[in-house]
Amino acid sequence: MSGEVYLYCLCGQKMRVTAGVESRPGKCVSCHQKFWTPLQGEFPPDTVELRLEECPSLLRQPGERVRILEGASSSEPDAAVVKEPSGFFDVRGRTPAPGEPASEMPPSEYPLDVLEPLRRVAAYEHLVGRQLEKIADGRGVSGQLPDRATLESYRRLAAAAREKMNRQLKDALFETSERLVAVLEETAQTMLRFRVGETPYDLFYPQIVRLRARRESLERRRHNLRGWLRAGDVHDLGGLAEVSLDDFDPDDGGLQLPAPEEDDRPLVQRHVEGLRDAFEHQALAARRAGEW
Protein backbone atom coordinates (compact mmCIF):
# COMPACT_ATOMS: atom_id res chain seq x y z
CA MET A 1 0.00 0.00 0.00
CA SER A 2 1.29 3.48 -0.87
CA GLY A 3 -0.21 6.89 -1.39
CA GLU A 4 -3.45 8.16 0.11
CA VAL A 5 -6.08 5.99 1.82
CA TYR A 6 -9.27 6.72 3.73
CA LEU A 7 -9.12 6.08 7.46
CA TYR A 8 -12.33 5.64 9.48
CA CYS A 9 -12.08 6.63 13.14
CA LEU A 10 -13.79 4.75 15.98
CA CYS A 11 -16.46 7.46 15.90
CA GLY A 12 -17.07 6.93 12.18
CA GLN A 13 -15.29 10.09 10.99
CA LYS A 14 -13.75 9.61 7.54
CA MET A 15 -10.29 11.10 7.01
CA ARG A 16 -7.78 11.00 4.17
CA VAL A 17 -4.25 10.07 5.26
CA THR A 18 -1.04 9.33 3.41
CA ALA A 19 1.01 6.19 3.90
CA GLY A 20 4.70 7.04 4.11
CA VAL A 21 8.12 5.73 5.02
CA GLU A 22 7.50 6.98 8.55
CA SER A 23 4.40 6.53 10.72
CA ARG A 24 3.36 9.96 11.94
CA PRO A 25 1.06 10.91 14.85
CA GLY A 26 -2.42 12.13 14.01
CA LYS A 27 -5.78 12.64 15.65
CA CYS A 28 -9.41 12.56 14.59
CA VAL A 29 -10.83 15.93 13.57
CA SER A 30 -14.11 15.02 15.26
CA CYS A 31 -13.49 13.11 18.51
CA HIS A 32 -9.71 13.71 18.84
CA GLN A 33 -8.97 9.97 18.97
CA LYS A 34 -5.21 9.62 18.49
CA PHE A 35 -3.79 7.35 15.78
CA TRP A 36 -0.73 6.60 13.66
CA THR A 37 -0.62 7.08 9.92
CA PRO A 38 0.08 3.78 8.12
CA LEU A 39 3.45 2.80 6.72
CA GLN A 40 4.05 2.03 3.08
CA GLY A 41 3.68 -1.71 2.64
CA GLU A 42 2.05 -2.21 6.04
CA PHE A 43 -1.25 -3.23 4.43
CA PRO A 44 -2.04 -4.96 1.11
CA PRO A 45 -1.31 -2.88 -2.03
CA ASP A 46 -4.98 -2.66 -3.05
CA THR A 47 -6.09 -1.21 0.31
CA VAL A 48 -8.10 1.99 -0.11
CA GLU A 49 -9.88 2.11 3.27
CA LEU A 50 -8.81 1.38 6.83
CA ARG A 51 -10.90 1.26 10.01
CA LEU A 52 -9.32 1.88 13.39
CA GLU A 53 -11.43 -0.78 15.11
CA GLU A 54 -9.95 -3.33 12.69
CA CYS A 55 -6.38 -1.95 12.95
CA PRO A 56 -5.43 -1.76 16.63
CA SER A 57 -1.79 -1.29 15.65
CA LEU A 58 -2.71 2.21 14.42
CA LEU A 59 -4.18 3.31 17.77
CA ARG A 60 -1.92 5.81 19.52
CA GLN A 61 -1.68 6.46 23.24
CA PRO A 62 -1.64 10.05 24.59
CA GLY A 63 1.89 11.36 24.77
CA GLU A 64 3.39 8.99 22.20
CA ARG A 65 5.36 10.77 19.49
CA VAL A 66 7.33 7.88 17.98
CA ARG A 67 5.68 4.64 16.91
CA ILE A 68 7.47 1.55 18.20
CA LEU A 69 6.72 -1.33 15.83
CA GLU A 70 6.39 -4.93 16.90
CA GLY A 71 9.70 -6.74 16.62
CA ALA A 72 11.71 -3.52 16.89
CA SER A 73 14.97 -3.70 18.81
CA SER A 74 14.52 -3.41 22.57
CA SER A 75 17.70 -1.34 22.68
CA GLU A 76 15.80 1.70 21.46
CA PRO A 77 16.05 4.55 23.98
CA ASP A 78 13.18 5.00 26.39
CA ALA A 79 13.00 8.64 25.31
CA ALA A 80 11.19 7.54 22.13
CA VAL A 81 7.93 8.10 24.00
CA VAL A 82 7.70 11.72 25.05
CA LYS A 83 5.44 12.81 27.86
CA GLU A 84 2.70 15.31 27.26
CA PRO A 85 3.90 18.89 27.77
CA SER A 86 2.71 20.60 30.89
CA GLY A 87 2.83 24.17 32.06
CA PHE A 88 4.09 26.98 29.86
CA PHE A 89 6.60 26.49 27.10
CA ASP A 90 7.74 28.22 23.93
CA VAL A 91 5.06 27.09 21.51
CA ARG A 92 6.78 28.96 18.68
CA GLY A 93 9.85 26.75 19.03
CA ARG A 94 9.85 23.59 16.95
CA THR A 95 12.20 20.82 15.89
CA PRO A 96 13.32 21.29 12.26
CA ALA A 97 12.43 18.51 9.86
CA PRO A 98 15.27 16.21 8.72
CA GLY A 99 17.56 18.15 6.42
CA GLU A 100 15.88 21.46 7.25
CA PRO A 101 18.18 24.15 8.69
CA ALA A 102 17.24 25.55 12.06
CA SER A 103 16.05 29.14 12.11
CA GLU A 104 18.83 31.58 12.95
CA MET A 105 16.35 34.20 14.11
CA PRO A 106 16.43 34.76 17.89
CA PRO A 107 13.02 34.87 19.61
CA SER A 108 13.49 38.54 20.54
CA GLU A 109 13.47 39.47 16.84
CA TYR A 110 10.27 37.67 15.84
CA PRO A 111 7.63 40.08 14.51
CA LEU A 112 4.86 40.77 16.99
CA ASP A 113 2.11 40.71 14.35
CA VAL A 114 1.39 38.53 11.33
CA LEU A 115 1.54 40.09 7.87
CA GLU A 116 -0.78 37.72 6.03
CA PRO A 117 0.30 38.41 2.38
CA LEU A 118 3.96 37.82 3.29
CA ARG A 119 3.07 34.72 5.28
CA ARG A 120 1.15 33.24 2.34
CA VAL A 121 4.06 33.79 -0.06
CA ALA A 122 6.44 32.18 2.45
CA ALA A 123 4.00 29.27 2.89
CA TYR A 124 3.90 28.85 -0.89
CA GLU A 125 7.71 28.80 -1.04
CA HIS A 126 7.70 26.17 1.71
CA LEU A 127 5.14 24.04 -0.16
CA VAL A 128 7.11 24.16 -3.41
CA GLY A 129 10.29 23.27 -1.54
CA ARG A 130 8.66 20.22 0.07
CA GLN A 131 7.32 19.05 -3.30
CA LEU A 132 10.81 19.32 -4.79
CA GLU A 133 12.17 17.29 -1.86
CA LYS A 134 9.62 14.56 -2.55
CA ILE A 135 10.75 14.35 -6.17
CA ALA A 136 14.42 14.29 -5.14
CA ASP A 137 13.79 11.52 -2.59
CA GLY A 138 11.61 9.51 -4.95
CA ARG A 139 8.58 9.91 -2.67
CA GLY A 140 6.39 11.63 -5.24
CA VAL A 141 3.60 9.56 -6.76
CA SER A 142 3.74 9.63 -10.54
CA GLY A 143 1.11 11.94 -11.98
CA GLN A 144 0.27 13.57 -8.66
CA LEU A 145 3.07 16.16 -8.62
CA PRO A 146 4.16 18.67 -11.28
CA ASP A 147 7.53 17.96 -12.87
CA ARG A 148 10.72 19.50 -11.50
CA ALA A 149 10.92 22.22 -14.18
CA THR A 150 7.40 23.42 -13.35
CA LEU A 151 8.12 23.46 -9.62
CA GLU A 152 11.35 25.38 -10.19
CA SER A 153 9.41 28.00 -12.17
CA TYR A 154 6.93 28.27 -9.28
CA ARG A 155 9.84 28.77 -6.90
CA ARG A 156 11.29 31.58 -9.02
CA LEU A 157 7.92 33.35 -9.19
CA ALA A 158 7.49 33.11 -5.43
CA ALA A 159 11.03 34.37 -4.83
CA ALA A 160 10.37 37.35 -7.11
CA ALA A 161 7.15 38.17 -5.21
CA ARG A 162 9.01 37.90 -1.90
CA GLU A 163 11.73 40.24 -3.16
CA LYS A 164 9.12 42.78 -4.27
CA MET A 165 7.53 42.68 -0.82
CA ASN A 166 10.94 43.07 0.82
CA ARG A 167 11.58 46.26 -1.16
CA GLN A 168 8.27 47.67 0.08
CA LEU A 169 9.15 46.68 3.64
CA LYS A 170 12.54 48.38 3.41
CA ASP A 171 10.93 51.61 2.18
CA ALA A 172 8.40 51.44 5.02
CA LEU A 173 11.19 50.80 7.54
CA PHE A 174 13.10 53.88 6.38
CA GLU A 175 9.97 56.04 6.59
CA THR A 176 9.04 54.68 10.03
CA SER A 177 12.54 55.30 11.39
CA GLU A 178 12.42 58.92 10.22
CA ARG A 179 9.03 59.46 11.85
CA LEU A 180 10.27 57.89 15.07
CA VAL A 181 13.27 60.23 15.20
CA ALA A 182 10.95 63.21 14.75
CA VAL A 183 8.70 62.01 17.60
CA LEU A 184 11.69 61.52 19.91
CA GLU A 185 12.92 65.04 19.16
CA GLU A 186 9.47 66.50 19.80
CA THR A 187 9.26 64.55 23.07
CA ALA A 188 12.61 65.93 24.22
CA GLN A 189 11.53 69.50 23.41
CA THR A 190 8.21 69.02 25.22
CA MET A 191 10.02 67.73 28.33
CA LEU A 192 12.44 70.66 28.24
CA ARG A 193 9.67 73.28 28.01
CA PHE A 194 7.93 71.68 30.99
CA ARG A 195 11.09 71.59 33.11
CA VAL A 196 11.90 75.26 32.53
CA GLY A 197 8.33 76.24 33.32
CA GLU A 198 7.21 77.30 29.86
CA THR A 199 4.40 74.68 29.77
CA PRO A 200 2.00 74.15 32.69
CA TYR A 201 1.34 70.59 33.83
CA ASP A 202 -2.29 70.50 32.66
CA LEU A 203 -1.07 71.13 29.10
CA PHE A 204 2.11 69.07 29.38
CA TYR A 205 0.48 65.81 30.51
CA PRO A 206 -1.86 65.23 27.52
CA GLN A 207 0.95 66.23 25.15
CA ILE A 208 3.43 63.77 26.60
CA VAL A 209 0.86 60.96 26.74
CA ARG A 210 0.07 61.49 23.06
CA LEU A 211 3.77 61.56 22.10
CA ARG A 212 4.58 58.44 24.10
CA ALA A 213 1.67 56.58 22.53
CA ARG A 214 2.86 57.61 19.06
CA ARG A 215 6.42 56.55 19.91
CA GLU A 216 5.17 53.16 21.14
CA SER A 217 3.16 52.62 17.96
CA LEU A 218 6.12 53.50 15.73
CA GLU A 219 8.49 51.31 17.76
CA ARG A 220 6.13 48.36 17.33
CA ARG A 221 5.84 49.02 13.61
CA ARG A 222 9.63 49.25 13.24
CA HIS A 223 10.12 46.01 15.19
CA ASN A 224 7.58 44.24 12.96
CA LEU A 225 9.16 45.56 9.77
CA ARG A 226 12.60 44.37 10.86
CA GLY A 227 11.19 40.98 11.84
CA TRP A 228 9.35 40.55 8.53
CA LEU A 229 12.55 41.37 6.64
CA ARG A 230 14.77 39.06 8.72
CA ALA A 231 12.38 36.10 8.71
CA GLY A 232 14.01 33.05 7.20
CA ASP A 233 10.93 30.92 6.55
CA VAL A 234 7.20 30.70 7.10
CA HIS A 235 7.65 29.49 10.68
CA ASP A 236 9.18 32.87 11.57
CA LEU A 237 6.16 34.64 10.07
CA GLY A 238 3.36 33.05 12.06
CA GLY A 239 3.36 29.44 10.84
CA LEU A 240 2.06 27.54 7.85
CA ALA A 241 -0.93 28.81 5.91
CA GLU A 242 -3.33 26.72 3.84
CA VAL A 243 -2.10 27.19 0.28
CA SER A 244 -1.96 25.01 -2.81
CA LEU A 245 0.15 25.16 -5.95
CA ASP A 246 -2.78 26.74 -7.80
CA ASP A 247 -3.24 29.53 -5.24
CA PHE A 248 -0.29 31.67 -6.24
CA ASP A 249 -0.86 34.80 -8.32
CA PRO A 250 2.47 36.25 -9.56
CA ASP A 251 0.81 39.62 -10.26
CA ASP A 252 -0.41 39.95 -6.68
CA GLY A 253 2.87 40.93 -5.04
CA GLY A 254 1.72 44.15 -3.40
CA LEU A 255 1.47 44.84 0.29
CA GLN A 256 -1.08 46.86 2.18
CA LEU A 257 0.74 47.55 5.41
CA PRO A 258 -1.47 48.22 8.43
CA ALA A 259 -1.38 51.82 9.62
CA PRO A 260 0.35 52.52 12.95
CA GLU A 261 -2.05 51.74 15.75
CA GLU A 262 -3.63 54.72 17.49
CA ASP A 263 -4.31 54.06 21.17
CA ASP A 264 -4.91 56.79 23.75
CA ARG A 265 -4.62 54.51 26.78
CA PRO A 266 -1.67 55.05 29.14
CA LEU A 267 1.29 52.84 28.26
CA VAL A 268 1.20 50.99 31.59
CA GLN A 269 -2.41 49.96 31.00
CA ARG A 270 -1.66 48.91 27.42
CA HIS A 271 1.32 46.79 28.42
CA VAL A 272 -0.45 45.13 31.34
CA GLU A 273 -3.46 44.21 29.20
CA GLY A 274 -1.19 43.05 26.38
CA LEU A 275 0.78 40.85 28.78
CA ARG A 276 -2.45 39.37 30.15
CA ASP A 277 -3.65 38.55 26.63
CA ALA A 278 -0.26 36.99 25.80
CA PHE A 279 -0.41 34.67 28.81
CA GLU A 280 -3.96 33.62 27.90
CA HIS A 281 -2.94 32.83 24.31
CA GLN A 282 0.13 30.95 25.56
CA ALA A 283 -1.98 28.82 27.89
CA LEU A 284 -4.45 28.07 25.08
CA ALA A 285 -1.64 27.12 22.68
CA ALA A 286 -0.08 24.87 25.34
CA ARG A 287 -3.38 23.04 25.85
CA ARG A 288 -3.85 22.54 22.12
CA ALA A 289 -0.28 21.33 21.68
CA GLY A 290 -0.82 18.91 24.56
CA GLU A 291 -3.72 17.29 22.70
CA TRP A 292 -1.22 15.90 20.21
N, C-alpha and C positions, 0 to 999 in steps of 0.2 A: 504494500500500500504506500502511495506517495501522493503528494498534493493535498488538495482540500477535501475534507469529509464533513458530514453533518453529525454533530454530537448532541444527543438528547439527554438532558439533565434528569435527575431523579424527580424533579417537579414537572417534567414534560417540556421544558423550554428547549427550543431548537436553536442550536448555535453552529456557525461555520468555523471550523478550526483547520489548521494546517499541520500535517505530519512533517516532521523535520528530523535532522540528525541529532537534535537534542530535544528532550522532553521538558517543556516549559510550564511553569505554574499558571493556572487560570482559575476563573471563578464564574459562576452562572450570573448572567445579567439580571435574572429575576429573583432567585432565592439565595444567591451568594454561596451556593455549594462549591467547595473548592475541588479542583481536578487537575490532572496533568494532560497536556496535549500528547497525542500518540507519537510514537517514533516511526520513522520510515521502515517498512518491513515488519512491524510488530503485528500487523493483522494481514489477512489475505489481500492480494493485489486488487481484487475486484470489490473491496469493501467501500461502500459509499456512505453508510450510516453506522453510527455506534451509539449504544445506550449504556449509560453509566451503571444501571442496575445489572447489566450483563457483563460489565468490564470492571470488576472491583480493583484491578491493578491500576486503573486511572483515577481512583479516588485519592484525594490529597488531604492530609491532616493539617490543621491550622499550625502555622509556623514553619512548615516544611518549604524549603526553597530549592533543594536539589533532590531529584528523584533517585532513590537507590533501588536498582533493579535486582530481581531475584538472581542469585548466583554471582553477584558482584563480590569482589574481594573484600574480606572482612577487615583488611588493613586500611580501608578508607578512613580518613580522619573523622572523628565525631563531630567536627565543626560543620559537616555537610548539612546538618539540619540546624537552621538558625532560629532562635527564639523570636517570638513576636516582639516588635519594638514597644517600649513603654516609656512614658514620660515625654519630654520634649526632645526633639533632635532636629538637625538641619535637613529639612525635607527637600531642599533644593539640591543637596549633595547627592550624587549617584555614582555607581560604579561604571566606568566606561565599558562598552562592549569590547569583545576581543578584537584587537587590532585598531581600536579607536583611541586616538590620543586624548589624554586627560586635559580638561580645560585649564588654561594657564591664568584664567581670570580670578583674582582673589575675591572672596565674598563681599568685601567692602566696596568693590567697584561695580557690582551688579546694578543695572538700572532699577529704580524703584517702581516704575510703571511699565506696562506692556505696550509697545507700539505695534498694533496688530498687522499693518501692511508689511512691516519689516519681518515680523515673526513668521508670516505666511511664506514670504520668499525664502527665509532660512529653512523653514520646514520643507519646502519644495526641493531646495538644494540637498537636504538630508535624505529625502525620499529617493531622488535620482541617484545619490551616492550609494544607498543601500541596494538599489536595483542593479547598479554596476557591479557591486560586490557579489551579488548572487550569480551574475553571469560569469565573473572571474572564478568563482568557487565551483561552478558547475551546478549550482542549486536552482537555477531558473528552469521552469518547466517550459518546454518548447511550445511556442505559440502564445504563451501567456505574458511574455515580456517583450517590449520593443528591442530591436537589435542594438548593439553597442554604439553604432554611429548615430542612431536617433537619440539615444540617451546622452551621448556626449554633446549633441547640439542643444538638448534641453539644458544641460549643465551650463553651457556657454551663455544661453539666454538668461538663465537665472543669475549668473555671475554679473552679467551686464546690468540687470535690473538692480542688483545689490549695490553695484558701484554707483549707479545713478542716485540711489537713495543716500549713499554715504556722502556724496557731494552736497546734497541738500542738507544733510545733518551737519556737515562741517560749516556751511554758510550760517546755519542757525546757531551753531555754537559760537562762532565769531560775533554775531549780532548780540547774543545773550550775554557774552562776556563784557561787551562794551556797555550794555545797559546796566549790568551789575556794577561796573566801575562807577558809572554816573550816580547810581543810587548810594553807593558807599561814600562818595564825595559829598552828596547832599546830606547824608546822615551826619557826617563829621561837621559840616557847617551848621546844621541845626543844633547839634550838641554844643558847639562853641557859642552860638548866640544865646542859648539858654544859660550857660555857665557865666557869661559876662553880664547877664541881666537884661539883654536886649529883648528876649522873648519871655513873657509870663508863663507860668506852669500850665494854666488852663488852655493856652494855645500850643504849648510845646508838646504836651502829652499826646493829643490826637495826631499831631504831625509825626512824632517818633514811632507811634504804633503803626501808622500807615506805611512809613518807610521800612520798618522792620518786617512787616508782612510782605512788602514788595521784594525786599532782599531775600526772604525765605523762599518765595515763589521762584525767583530767578535762580537761586542756588539749587533748588530741586530740579529745575529745568536743565541747568548746566550739567548736573550730575547724571541725569537721564541721557542727555545727548552724548556725553562721554562714554557712558555704559553701552549705549546702542552702537557706537562706533567701535568700541573695543571688543564687543561680543564675538567669540570665536565660532559658535554654532547656535542652533535653535534652542539648546538647553540653557544658554545664557540669556535668552530673550523671552523666557516665560514658559518654555516647554513646547512639545510637539503640538502642531495644529492638524486638523483633519483636512488633508489635501490629497489630490490625485494627480496623475500625470496630465490629465486633460484640464485641470483647473487653471493652469498658468496662462496669463495673458501678457506677452512681452511688451505690449504698448501701455500697460497699466503699471508704470514704474514710478508714479508720482506719490508724494507724501503730503498728507494734510496734518501737520503737527498740531497737537492741542495747544490752545493759548495758555499762557501762564495763569495759574489758578489765582483767583481773587478771593481772599478770605479775611474778613475783618476781625476775627476772633484773636484774642491775645495768644502769643506764641506758646506760652506754657499750657494753655487749655488745648491748643491744637496738637501739641506733642503728646500730652497725656492721653487724649482721645485716640490719637494715631497709634500709640503704643498699646493701648487696650485692644484696639481692633486687630493689631498684628498678633498679639497673644491668642486672641480668639481664632484667627485664621490658622495659626500654627497648631493649636490644639485640634482643630477640625481636620487639618491635613494629616496630623499624626494618627488620628483615629481611622481615617480612610486608608492610610498606608498600612496600618495594622491589620486591616481586613484581608490583605493579601498574604 
